[in-house]
Amino acid sequence: MMARQKPGVELRTHVSGKRVVLLMAAVVSIGSVGAAQQVTVVQKNREFAKARVAIAAGDTVRFTNEDEFLHQIYASSPGFTFDSDEQAPGEVVDVKFPYPGEYDVRCGIHPRMILHVSVGKPAATKR
């Protein structure tokens, strides 16, 4: 009888006398494969802590304002646009990027703040 291998699971057999032991080693995250992810980008000192992020379509970027100042983030491109309200210190804004593409996120209050978001194809879904 053959053991069927599940995706992400490695099966190894060890024969010792008449006993067969199956050991399974897996690197599996808790939750389902293909679940949307979240990336956090901090706003501090009138800048984004990262200049670039790469995510999959359907993932969310969480913008946290750890500055003493208001921020107001937006992106405008063909097929995808968002514009947040003013974001007070300590506030969080979550933005889901539904489509693959290249997007520049900016702050309407601090024009030198730019974050490039590269959105790839959606992660594979569990069958």
A tleap script that builds the chain and sets N, CA, C and O, in Angstrom:
source leaprc.protein.ff14SB
mol = sequence {
  NMET MET ALA ARG GLN LYS PRO GLY VAL GLU
  LEU ARG THR HIE VAL SER GLY LYS ARG VAL
  VAL LEU LEU MET ALA ALA VAL VAL SER ILE
  GLY SER VAL GLY ALA ALA GLN GLN VAL THR
  VAL VAL GLN LYS ASN ARG GLU PHE ALA LYS
  ALA ARG VAL ALA ILE ALA ALA GLY ASP THR
  VAL ARG PHE THR ASN GLU ASP GLU PHE LEU
  HIE GLN ILE TYR ALA SER SER PRO GLY PHE
  THR PHE ASP SER ASP GLU GLN ALA PRO GLY
  GLU VAL VAL ASP VAL LYS PHE PRO TYR PRO
  GLY GLU TYR ASP VAL ARG CYS GLY ILE HIE
  PRO ARG MET ILE LEU HIE VAL SER VAL GLY
  LYS PRO ALA ALA THR LYS CARG
}
set mol.1.N position { 0.834 -1.173 0.000 }
set mol.1.CA position { 0.000 0.000 0.000 }
set mol.1.C position { 0.880 1.237 0.000 }
set mol.1.O position { 1.777 1.351 0.835 }
set mol.2.N position { 0.641 2.181 -0.930 }
set mol.2.CA position { 1.453 3.393 -1.037 }
set mol.2.C position { 0.777 4.522 -0.292 }
set mol.2.O position { -0.438 4.703 -0.368 }
set mol.3.N position { 1.584 5.274 0.426 }
set mol.3.CA position { 1.061 6.469 1.086 }
set mol.3.C position { 0.985 7.587 0.065 }
set mol.3.O position { 1.907 7.766 -0.731 }
set mol.4.N position { -0.096 8.336 0.081 }
set mol.4.CA position { -0.239 9.471 -0.823 }
set mol.4.C position { 0.357 10.696 -0.165 }
set mol.4.O position { 0.145 10.938 1.023 }
set mol.5.N position { 1.091 11.458 -0.925 }
set mol.5.CA position { 1.750 12.640 -0.386 }
set mol.5.C position { 0.865 13.856 -0.608 }
set mol.5.O position { 0.405 14.110 -1.722 }
set mol.6.N position { 0.631 14.608 0.470 }
set mol.6.CA position { -0.132 15.840 0.385 }
set mol.6.C position { 0.818 16.976 0.031 }
set mol.6.O position { 2.003 16.905 0.356 }
set mol.7.N position { 0.319 18.032 -0.635 }
set mol.7.CA position { 1.180 19.177 -0.941 }
set mol.7.C position { 1.770 19.752 0.348 }
set mol.7.O position { 1.069 19.889 1.350 }
set mol.8.N position { 3.058 20.085 0.316 }
set mol.8.CA position { 3.718 20.690 1.469 }
set mol.8.C position { 4.122 19.695 2.535 }
set mol.8.O position { 4.626 20.100 3.582 }
set mol.9.N position { 3.921 18.408 2.309 }
set mol.9.CA position { 4.249 17.394 3.304 }
set mol.9.C position { 5.258 16.431 2.702 }
set mol.9.O position { 5.081 15.958 1.579 }
set mol.10.N position { 6.300 16.147 3.436 }
set mol.10.CA position { 7.319 15.206 2.980 }
set mol.10.C position { 7.132 13.906 3.751 }
set mol.10.O position { 7.098 13.906 4.982 }
set mol.11.N position { 7.011 12.799 3.025 }
set mol.11.CA position { 6.863 11.497 3.662 }
set mol.11.C position { 8.180 10.746 3.554 }
set mol.11.O position { 8.776 10.668 2.480 }
set mol.12.N position { 8.629 10.193 4.680 }
set mol.12.CA position { 9.835 9.364 4.673 }
set mol.12.C position { 9.503 8.056 5.359 }
set mol.12.O position { 8.749 8.032 6.331 }
set mol.13.N position { 10.056 6.982 4.862 }
set mol.13.CA position { 9.820 5.686 5.504 }
set mol.13.C position { 11.126 5.158 6.061 }
set mol.13.O position { 12.206 5.408 5.525 }
set mol.14.N position { 10.997 4.423 7.151 }
set mol.14.CA position { 12.145 3.792 7.790 }
set mol.14.C position { 11.722 2.369 8.133 }
set mol.14.O position { 10.749 2.154 8.856 }
set mol.15.N position { 12.463 1.406 7.607 }
set mol.15.CA position { 12.121 0.009 7.860 }
set mol.15.C position { 13.039 -0.511 8.952 }
set mol.15.O position { 14.263 -0.442 8.842 }
set mol.16.N position { 12.422 -1.036 10.015 }
set mol.16.CA position { 13.172 -1.575 11.148 }
set mol.16.C position { 12.550 -2.928 11.489 }
set mol.16.O position { 11.521 -2.984 12.162 }
set mol.17.N position { 13.159 -4.000 11.037 }
set mol.17.CA position { 12.573 -5.323 11.259 }
set mol.17.C position { 11.280 -5.425 10.476 }
set mol.17.O position { 11.271 -5.266 9.255 }
set mol.18.N position { 10.175 -5.694 11.185 }
set mol.18.CA position { 8.884 -5.818 10.529 }
set mol.18.C position { 8.066 -4.540 10.645 }
set mol.18.O position { 6.955 -4.461 10.120 }
set mol.19.N position { 8.615 -3.536 11.335 }
set mol.19.CA position { 7.857 -2.295 11.527 }
set mol.19.C position { 8.214 -1.256 10.470 }
set mol.19.O position { 9.383 -1.080 10.125 }
set mol.20.N position { 7.220 -0.590 9.975 }
set mol.20.CA position { 7.426 0.529 9.057 }
set mol.20.C position { 6.892 1.768 9.756 }
set mol.20.O position { 5.738 1.815 10.182 }
set mol.21.N position { 7.739 2.751 9.863 }
set mol.21.CA position { 7.352 3.991 10.534 }
set mol.21.C position { 7.299 5.090 9.490 }
set mol.21.O position { 8.259 5.296 8.748 }
set mol.22.N position { 6.199 5.783 9.434 }
set mol.22.CA position { 6.070 6.930 8.533 }
set mol.22.C position { 6.285 8.197 9.342 }
set mol.22.O position { 5.599 8.443 10.334 }
set mol.23.N position { 7.232 8.985 8.908 }
set mol.23.CA position { 7.488 10.268 9.552 }
set mol.23.C position { 7.046 11.369 8.603 }
set mol.23.O position { 7.394 11.361 7.423 }
set mol.24.N position { 6.300 12.289 9.110 }
set mol.24.CA position { 5.858 13.397 8.272 }
set mol.24.C position { 6.495 14.675 8.786 }
set mol.24.O position { 6.365 15.031 9.958 }
set mol.25.N position { 7.184 15.354 7.888 }
set mol.25.CA position { 7.759 16.652 8.218 }
set mol.25.C position { 7.120 17.649 7.280 }
set mol.25.O position { 7.121 17.467 6.063 }
set mol.26.N position { 6.580 18.695 7.850 }
set mol.26.CA position { 5.895 19.671 7.010 }
set mol.26.C position { 6.172 21.075 7.500 }
set mol.26.O position { 6.295 21.342 8.695 }
set mol.27.N position { 6.262 21.935 6.550 }
set mol.27.CA position { 6.315 23.355 6.864 }
set mol.27.C position { 4.983 23.886 6.377 }
set mol.27.O position { 4.826 24.254 5.213 }
set mol.28.N position { 4.037 23.918 7.281 }
set mol.28.CA position { 2.687 24.321 6.946 }
set mol.28.C position { 2.280 25.412 7.912 }
set mol.28.O position { 2.377 25.246 9.128 }
set mol.29.N position { 1.825 26.522 7.371 }
set mol.29.CA position { 1.357 27.571 8.262 }
set mol.29.C position { -0.053 27.238 8.702 }
set mol.29.O position { -0.803 26.559 8.000 }
set mol.30.N position { -0.392 27.724 9.864 }
set mol.30.CA position { -1.747 27.508 10.362 }
set mol.30.C position { -2.670 28.374 9.531 }
set mol.30.O position { -2.358 29.536 9.268 }
set mol.31.N position { -3.779 27.841 9.121 }
set mol.31.CA position { -4.682 28.538 8.227 }
set mol.31.C position { -4.652 27.848 6.881 }
set mol.31.O position { -3.950 26.851 6.709 }
set mol.32.N position { -5.388 28.354 5.948 }
set mol.32.CA position { -5.456 27.687 4.653 }
set mol.32.C position { -4.415 28.234 3.697 }
set mol.32.O position { -4.005 29.392 3.784 }
set mol.33.N position { -4.000 27.377 2.787 }
set mol.33.CA position { -3.062 27.772 1.755 }
set mol.33.C position { -3.764 28.778 0.858 }
set mol.33.O position { -4.930 28.591 0.509 }
set mol.34.N position { -3.070 29.835 0.485 }
set mol.34.CA position { -3.668 30.820 -0.400 }
set mol.34.C position { -4.440 31.897 0.325 }
set mol.34.O position { -5.047 32.753 -0.319 }
set mol.35.N position { -4.436 31.883 1.646 }
set mol.35.CA position { -5.141 32.918 2.396 }
set mol.35.C position { -4.442 34.255 2.191 }
set mol.35.O position { -3.217 34.313 2.079 }
set mol.36.N position { -5.217 35.318 2.144 }
set mol.36.CA position { -4.655 36.658 1.962 }
set mol.36.C position { -3.728 36.991 3.132 }
set mol.36.O position { -3.955 36.583 4.271 }
set mol.37.N position { -2.698 37.733 2.814 }
set mol.37.CA position { -1.707 38.123 3.807 }
set mol.37.C position { -1.826 39.612 4.101 }
set mol.37.O position { -2.517 40.344 3.392 }
set mol.38.N position { -1.152 40.043 5.140 }
set mol.38.CA position { -1.125 41.462 5.509 }
set mol.38.C position { 0.317 41.884 5.740 }
set mol.38.O position { 1.069 41.187 6.421 }
set mol.39.N position { 0.702 43.014 5.180 }
set mol.39.CA position { 2.023 43.602 5.362 }
set mol.39.C position { 1.824 44.936 6.055 }
set mol.39.O position { 0.957 45.717 5.664 }
set mol.40.N position { 2.628 45.209 7.091 }
set mol.40.CA position { 2.514 46.477 7.816 }
set mol.40.C position { 3.597 47.435 7.355 }
set mol.40.O position { 4.767 47.068 7.245 }
set mol.41.N position { 3.189 48.668 7.086 }
set mol.41.CA position { 4.115 49.732 6.722 }
set mol.41.C position { 3.909 50.870 7.715 }
set mol.41.O position { 2.810 51.408 7.843 }
set mol.42.N position { 4.976 51.226 8.409 }
set mol.42.CA position { 4.934 52.279 9.425 }
set mol.42.C position { 5.194 53.632 8.766 }
set mol.42.O position { 6.034 53.758 7.875 }
set mol.43.N position { 4.456 54.630 9.224 }
set mol.43.CA position { 4.680 56.014 8.814 }
set mol.43.C position { 5.305 56.739 10.006 }
set mol.43.O position { 4.675 56.861 11.057 }
set mol.44.N position { 6.523 57.212 9.852 }
set mol.44.CA position { 7.240 57.861 10.943 }
set mol.44.C position { 8.224 58.861 10.341 }
set mol.44.O position { 8.810 58.610 9.287 }
set mol.45.N position { 8.401 59.991 11.015 }
set mol.45.CA position { 9.311 61.046 10.551 }
set mol.45.C position { 8.953 61.522 9.144 }
set mol.45.O position { 9.830 61.786 8.322 }
set mol.46.N position { 7.668 61.624 8.888 }
set mol.46.CA position { 7.136 62.085 7.599 }
set mol.46.C position { 7.625 61.250 6.421 }
set mol.46.O position { 7.881 61.777 5.339 }
set mol.47.N position { 7.752 59.936 6.643 }
set mol.47.CA position { 8.124 59.026 5.563 }
set mol.47.C position { 7.578 57.631 5.854 }
set mol.47.O position { 7.235 57.305 6.991 }
set mol.48.N position { 7.506 56.810 4.797 }
set mol.48.CA position { 7.171 55.409 4.967 }
set mol.48.C position { 8.445 54.698 5.396 }
set mol.48.O position { 9.517 54.994 4.868 }
set mol.49.N position { 8.355 53.765 6.342 }
set mol.49.CA position { 9.537 53.051 6.840 }
set mol.49.C position { 10.158 52.183 5.752 }
set mol.49.O position { 11.346 51.870 5.816 }
set mol.50.N position { 9.369 51.792 4.754 }
set mol.50.CA position { 9.856 51.005 3.624 }
set mol.50.C position { 9.636 51.826 2.357 }
set mol.50.O position { 8.683 52.599 2.267 }
set mol.51.N position { 10.516 51.655 1.390 }
set mol.51.CA position { 10.337 52.335 0.106 }
set mol.51.C position { 9.518 51.479 -0.856 }
set mol.51.O position { 8.849 52.004 -1.746 }
set mol.52.N position { 9.574 50.139 -0.671 }
set mol.52.CA position { 8.909 49.198 -1.572 }
set mol.52.C position { 8.359 48.015 -0.782 }
set mol.52.O position { 8.944 47.595 0.217 }
set mol.53.N position { 7.238 47.488 -1.237 }
set mol.53.CA position { 6.735 46.213 -0.734 }
set mol.53.C position { 6.228 45.410 -1.919 }
set mol.53.O position { 5.760 45.972 -2.909 }
set mol.54.N position { 6.326 44.094 -1.808 }
set mol.54.CA position { 5.799 43.189 -2.833 }
set mol.54.C position { 4.772 42.287 -2.166 }
set mol.54.O position { 5.055 41.655 -1.148 }
set mol.55.N position { 3.588 42.232 -2.742 }
set mol.55.CA position { 2.498 41.433 -2.196 }
set mol.55.C position { 1.793 40.721 -3.342 }
set mol.55.O position { 2.092 40.961 -4.512 }
set mol.56.N position { 0.862 39.852 -3.001 }
set mol.56.CA position { 0.029 39.176 -3.998 }
set mol.56.C position { -1.324 39.881 -4.071 }
set mol.56.O position { -1.766 40.489 -3.097 }
set mol.57.N position { -1.969 39.798 -5.212 }
set mol.57.CA position { -3.307 40.364 -5.361 }
set mol.57.C position { -4.214 39.802 -4.275 }
set mol.57.O position { -4.200 38.599 -4.014 }
set mol.58.N position { -4.991 40.655 -3.651 }
set mol.58.CA position { -5.871 40.250 -2.557 }
set mol.58.C position { -5.272 40.487 -1.187 }
set mol.58.O position { -5.985 40.431 -0.185 }
set mol.59.N position { -3.963 40.752 -1.123 }
set mol.59.CA position { -3.306 41.035 0.159 }
set mol.59.C position { -3.611 42.463 0.599 }
set mol.59.O position { -4.051 43.297 -0.192 }
set mol.60.N position { -3.368 42.717 1.873 }
set mol.60.CA position { -3.638 44.018 2.475 }
set mol.60.C position { -2.348 44.647 2.975 }
set mol.60.O position { -1.485 43.970 3.533 }
set mol.61.N position { -2.231 45.959 2.763 }
set mol.61.CA position { -1.152 46.725 3.375 }
set mol.61.C position { -1.774 47.526 4.505 }
set mol.61.O position { -2.718 48.287 4.296 }
set mol.62.N position { -1.234 47.347 5.710 }
set mol.62.CA position { -1.691 48.086 6.890 }
set mol.62.C position { -0.738 49.256 7.112 }
set mol.62.O position { 0.453 49.060 7.349 }
set mol.63.N position { -1.267 50.462 7.034 }
set mol.63.CA position { -0.491 51.679 7.247 }
set mol.63.C position { -0.724 52.145 8.685 }
set mol.63.O position { -1.853 52.460 9.063 }
set mol.64.N position { 0.336 52.188 9.480 }
set mol.64.CA position { 0.224 52.630 10.874 }
set mol.64.C position { 0.924 53.973 11.019 }
set mol.64.O position { 2.087 54.124 10.644 }
set mol.65.N position { 0.213 54.934 11.561 }
set mol.65.CA position { 0.765 56.273 11.749 }
set mol.65.C position { 1.428 56.352 13.117 }
set mol.65.O position { 0.754 56.521 14.133 }
set mol.66.N position { 2.756 56.230 13.137 }
set mol.66.CA position { 3.526 56.358 14.369 }
set mol.66.C position { 4.225 57.709 14.411 }
set mol.66.O position { 5.244 57.875 15.082 }
set mol.67.N position { 3.670 58.658 13.694 }
set mol.67.CA position { 4.213 60.008 13.607 }
set mol.67.C position { 3.440 60.943 14.542 }
set mol.67.O position { 2.426 60.553 15.121 }
set mol.68.N position { 3.915 62.144 14.679 }
set mol.68.CA position { 3.212 63.171 15.458 }
set mol.68.C position { 2.263 63.959 14.566 }
set mol.68.O position { 1.568 64.859 15.037 }
set mol.69.N position { 2.234 63.624 13.286 }
set mol.69.CA position { 1.524 64.407 12.293 }
set mol.69.C position { 0.408 63.601 11.652 }
set mol.69.O position { 0.415 62.370 11.671 }
set mol.70.N position { -0.554 64.322 11.082 }
set mol.70.CA position { -1.579 63.682 10.265 }
set mol.70.C position { -0.941 63.169 8.983 }
set mol.70.O position { 0.031 63.743 8.492 }
set mol.71.N position { -1.492 62.088 8.446 }
set mol.71.CA position { -1.144 61.613 7.115 }
set mol.71.C position { -2.454 61.379 6.374 }
set mol.71.O position { -3.509 61.231 6.992 }
set mol.72.N position { -2.381 61.349 5.071 }
set mol.72.CA position { -3.547 61.068 4.234 }
set mol.72.C position { -3.004 60.345 3.015 }
set mol.72.O position { -2.376 60.960 2.152 }
set mol.73.N position { -3.242 59.040 2.938 }
set mol.73.CA position { -2.622 58.237 1.886 }
set mol.73.C position { -3.588 57.998 0.729 }
set mol.73.O position { -4.802 57.896 0.906 }
set mol.74.N position { -2.993 57.913 -0.468 }
set mol.74.CA position { -3.801 57.682 -1.656 }
set mol.74.C position { -2.955 57.038 -2.747 }
set mol.74.O position { -1.726 57.092 -2.715 }
set mol.75.N position { -3.629 56.436 -3.701 }
set mol.75.CA position { -3.014 55.936 -4.928 }
set mol.75.C position { -4.044 56.098 -6.027 }
set mol.75.O position { -5.242 55.913 -5.811 }
set mol.76.N position { -3.566 56.441 -7.190 }
set mol.76.CA position { -4.458 56.604 -8.333 }
set mol.76.C position { -3.777 56.032 -9.563 }
set mol.76.O position { -2.737 56.523 -10.003 }
set mol.77.N position { -4.373 54.995 -10.105 }
set mol.77.CA position { -3.848 54.373 -11.317 }
set mol.77.C position { -5.024 53.767 -12.067 }
set mol.77.O position { -6.090 53.570 -11.484 }
set mol.78.N position { -4.849 53.473 -13.329 }
set mol.78.CA position { -5.944 52.853 -14.082 }
set mol.78.C position { -6.391 51.546 -13.412 }
set mol.78.O position { -5.574 50.659 -13.164 }
set mol.79.N position { -7.660 51.440 -13.129 }
set mol.79.CA position { -8.210 50.205 -12.573 }
set mol.79.C position { -8.194 50.103 -11.061 }
set mol.79.O position { -8.872 49.237 -10.509 }
set mol.80.N position { -7.439 50.960 -10.362 }
set mol.80.CA position { -7.409 50.885 -8.893 }
set mol.80.C position { -7.051 52.246 -8.309 }
set mol.80.O position { -6.008 52.821 -8.618 }
set mol.81.N position { -7.939 52.742 -7.461 }
set mol.81.CA position { -7.742 54.027 -6.804 }
set mol.81.C position { -8.233 53.916 -5.371 }
set mol.81.O position { -9.252 53.278 -5.108 }
set mol.82.N position { -7.514 54.534 -4.443 }
set mol.82.CA position { -8.022 54.677 -3.085 }
set mol.82.C position { -7.541 56.010 -2.536 }
set mol.82.O position { -6.542 56.568 -2.991 }
set mol.83.N position { -8.270 56.503 -1.554 }
set mol.83.CA position { -7.981 57.799 -0.951 }
set mol.83.C position { -8.483 57.728 0.491 }
set mol.83.O position { -9.690 57.672 0.727 }
set mol.84.N position { -7.559 57.731 1.455 }
set mol.84.CA position { -7.968 57.603 2.857 }
set mol.84.C position { -8.393 58.956 3.417 }
set mol.84.O position { -8.073 60.006 2.861 }
set mol.85.N position { -9.117 58.906 4.524 }
set mol.85.CA position { -9.363 60.115 5.297 }
set mol.85.C position { -8.052 60.515 5.951 }
set mol.85.O position { -7.068 59.780 5.877 }
set mol.86.N position { -8.036 61.681 6.593 }
set mol.86.CA position { -6.849 62.054 7.359 }
set mol.86.C position { -6.629 61.015 8.449 }
set mol.86.O position { -7.572 60.587 9.115 }
set mol.87.N position { -5.401 60.623 8.617 }
set mol.87.CA position { -5.028 59.569 9.562 }
set mol.87.C position { -4.265 60.212 10.713 }
set mol.87.O position { -3.127 60.653 10.549 }
set mol.88.N position { -4.899 60.260 11.868 }
set mol.88.CA position { -4.293 60.879 13.049 }
set mol.88.C position { -3.191 59.985 13.622 }
set mol.88.O position { -3.158 58.787 13.344 }
set mol.89.N position { -2.294 60.562 14.417 }
set mol.89.CA position { -1.271 59.737 15.075 }
set mol.89.C position { -1.918 58.571 15.828 }
set mol.89.O position { -2.910 58.744 16.535 }
set mol.90.N position { -1.333 57.380 15.660 }
set mol.90.CA position { -1.847 56.177 16.321 }
set mol.90.C position { -2.893 55.431 15.522 }
set mol.90.O position { -3.217 54.290 15.851 }
set mol.91.N position { -3.427 56.040 14.488 }
set mol.91.CA position { -4.463 55.371 13.692 }
set mol.91.C position { -3.858 54.427 12.660 }
set mol.91.O position { -2.701 54.560 12.259 }
set mol.92.N position { -4.688 53.465 12.245 }
set mol.92.CA position { -4.299 52.446 11.276 }
set mol.92.C position { -5.263 52.524 10.098 }
set mol.92.O position { -6.468 52.699 10.277 }
set mol.93.N position { -4.712 52.392 8.880 }
set mol.93.CA position { -5.532 52.310 7.671 }
set mol.93.C position { -5.130 51.038 6.931 }
set mol.93.O position { -3.955 50.846 6.618 }
set mol.94.N position { -6.102 50.167 6.650 }
set mol.94.CA position { -5.868 48.938 5.894 }
set mol.94.C position { -6.329 49.145 4.459 }
set mol.94.O position { -7.445 49.606 4.218 }
set mol.95.N position { -5.460 48.801 3.504 }
set mol.95.CA position { -5.797 48.928 2.086 }
set mol.95.C position { -5.566 47.577 1.420 }
set mol.95.O position { -4.453 47.051 1.422 }
set mol.96.N position { -6.633 47.027 0.852 }
set mol.96.CA position { -6.546 45.761 0.116 }
set mol.96.C position { -6.247 46.083 -1.345 }
set mol.96.O position { -6.904 46.930 -1.950 }
set mol.97.N position { -5.245 45.398 -1.908 }
set mol.97.CA position { -4.865 45.577 -3.304 }
set mol.97.C position { -5.402 44.386 -4.091 }
set mol.97.O position { -4.800 43.312 -4.071 }
set mol.98.N position { -6.534 44.562 -4.788 }
set mol.98.CA position { -7.205 43.423 -5.409 }
set mol.98.C position { -6.626 42.973 -6.752 }
set mol.98.O position { -6.883 41.847 -7.179 }
set mol.99.N position { -5.847 43.832 -7.427 }
set mol.99.CA position { -5.403 43.519 -8.777 }
set mol.99.C position { -3.881 43.578 -8.902 }
set mol.99.O position { -3.238 44.419 -8.273 }
set mol.100.N position { -3.308 42.691 -9.710 }
set mol.100.CA position { -1.868 42.785 -9.979 }
set mol.100.C position { -1.538 44.117 -10.650 }
set mol.100.O position { -2.335 44.657 -11.418 }
set mol.101.N position { -0.368 44.625 -10.351 }
set mol.101.CA position { 0.076 45.877 -10.965 }
set mol.101.C position { 1.136 46.545 -10.121 }
set mol.101.O position { 1.571 46.007 -9.102 }
set mol.102.N position { 1.546 47.718 -10.553 }
set mol.102.CA position { 2.542 48.526 -9.853 }
set mol.102.C position { 1.852 49.810 -9.404 }
set mol.102.O position { 1.257 50.518 -10.217 }
set mol.103.N position { 1.931 50.109 -8.113 }
set mol.103.CA position { 1.215 51.253 -7.557 }
set mol.103.C position { 2.149 52.099 -6.706 }
set mol.103.O position { 2.965 51.569 -5.952 }
set mol.104.N position { 2.027 53.423 -6.831 }
set mol.104.CA position { 2.737 54.342 -5.949 }
set mol.104.C position { 1.731 54.918 -4.969 }
set mol.104.O position { 0.757 55.558 -5.364 }
set mol.105.N position { 1.977 54.683 -3.686 }
set mol.105.CA position { 1.136 55.215 -2.625 }
set mol.105.C position { 1.817 56.477 -2.120 }
set mol.105.O position { 3.022 56.483 -1.869 }
set mol.106.N position { 1.051 57.531 -1.974 }
set mol.106.CA position { 1.601 58.822 -1.550 }
set mol.106.C position { 0.801 59.382 -0.385 }
set mol.106.O position { -0.311 58.937 -0.102 }
set mol.107.N position { 1.383 60.358 0.276 }
set mol.107.CA position { 0.692 61.093 1.338 }
set mol.107.C position { 0.291 62.444 0.768 }
set mol.107.O position { 1.131 63.174 0.243 }
set mol.108.N position { -0.986 62.777 0.869 }
set mol.108.CA position { -1.493 64.053 0.364 }
set mol.108.C position { -1.005 65.243 1.166 }
set mol.108.O position { -1.076 66.376 0.690 }
set mol.109.N position { -0.510 65.010 2.375 }
set mol.109.CA position { -0.025 66.090 3.234 }
set mol.109.C position { 1.485 66.258 3.089 }
set mol.109.O position { 1.995 67.377 3.152 }
set mol.110.N position { 2.191 65.165 2.897 }
set mol.110.CA position { 3.661 65.169 2.780 }
set mol.110.C position { 4.036 64.583 1.418 }
set mol.110.O position { 4.230 63.372 1.311 }
set mol.111.N position { 4.142 65.412 0.377 }
set mol.111.CA position { 4.321 64.915 -0.985 }
set mol.111.C position { 5.595 64.120 -1.240 }
set mol.111.O position { 5.673 63.404 -2.238 }
set mol.112.N position { 6.596 64.223 -0.370 }
set mol.112.CA position { 7.819 63.441 -0.574 }
set mol.112.C position { 7.663 61.993 -0.108 }
set mol.112.O position { 8.533 61.165 -0.378 }
set mol.113.N position { 6.570 61.677 0.585 }
set mol.113.CA position { 6.317 60.305 1.032 }
set mol.113.C position { 5.792 59.480 -0.139 }
set mol.113.O position { 4.716 59.752 -0.671 }
set mol.114.N position { 6.564 58.470 -0.532 }
set mol.114.CA position { 6.151 57.575 -1.628 }
set mol.114.C position { 6.497 56.142 -1.240 }
set mol.114.O position { 7.610 55.858 -0.797 }
set mol.115.N position { 5.537 55.253 -1.409 }
set mol.115.CA position { 5.735 53.817 -1.208 }
set mol.115.C position { 5.357 53.128 -2.507 }
set mol.115.O position { 4.246 53.313 -3.004 }
set mol.116.N position { 6.266 52.333 -3.067 }
set mol.116.CA position { 5.961 51.577 -4.280 }
set mol.116.C position { 5.449 50.197 -3.863 }
set mol.116.O position { 6.125 49.470 -3.135 }
set mol.117.N position { 4.255 49.847 -4.328 }
set mol.117.CA position { 3.651 48.552 -4.025 }
set mol.117.C position { 3.577 47.753 -5.322 }
set mol.117.O position { 2.907 48.144 -6.278 }
set mol.118.N position { 4.283 46.624 -5.328 }
set mol.118.CA position { 4.279 45.712 -6.466 }
set mol.118.C position { 3.339 44.553 -6.127 }
set mol.118.O position { 3.591 43.792 -5.193 }
set mol.119.N position { 2.271 44.430 -6.884 }
set mol.119.CA position { 1.253 43.416 -6.606 }
set mol.119.C position { 1.304 42.338 -7.685 }
set mol.119.O position { 1.059 42.607 -8.861 }
set mol.120.N position { 1.626 41.113 -7.267 }
set mol.120.CA position { 1.711 39.985 -8.188 }
set mol.120.C position { 0.397 39.244 -8.281 }
set mol.120.O position { -0.616 39.659 -7.719 }
set mol.121.N position { 0.433 38.139 -9.002 }
set mol.121.CA position { -0.757 37.300 -9.146 }
set mol.121.C position { -1.192 36.785 -7.798 }
set mol.121.O position { -0.361 36.652 -6.900 }
set mol.122.N position { -2.481 36.488 -7.623 }
set mol.122.CA position { -2.956 35.959 -6.337 }
set mol.122.C position { -2.246 34.665 -5.977 }
set mol.122.O position { -1.829 33.903 -6.850 }
set mol.123.N position { -2.116 34.432 -4.689 }
set mol.123.CA position { -1.520 33.180 -4.191 }
set mol.123.C position { -2.435 32.031 -4.605 }
set mol.123.O position { -3.645 32.210 -4.743 }
set mol.124.N position { -1.850 30.852 -4.800 }
set mol.124.CA position { -2.643 29.669 -5.174 }
set mol.124.C position { -3.638 29.351 -4.080 }
set mol.124.O position { -3.353 29.533 -2.896 }
set mol.125.N position { -4.785 28.884 -4.471 }
set mol.125.CA position { -5.811 28.538 -3.486 }
set mol.125.C position { -5.791 27.042 -3.212 }
set mol.125.O position { -5.363 26.246 -4.048 }
set mol.126.N position { -6.259 26.678 -2.034 }
set mol.126.CA position { -6.314 25.274 -1.625 }
set mol.126.C position { -7.419 24.561 -2.398 }
set mol.126.O position { -8.513 25.098 -2.570 }
set mol.127.N position { -7.134 23.380 -2.849 }
set mol.127.CA position { -8.146 22.630 -3.625 }
set mol.127.C position { -8.894 21.686 -2.737 }
set mol.127.O position { -9.781 20.972 -3.203 }
savepdb mol mol.pdb
quit
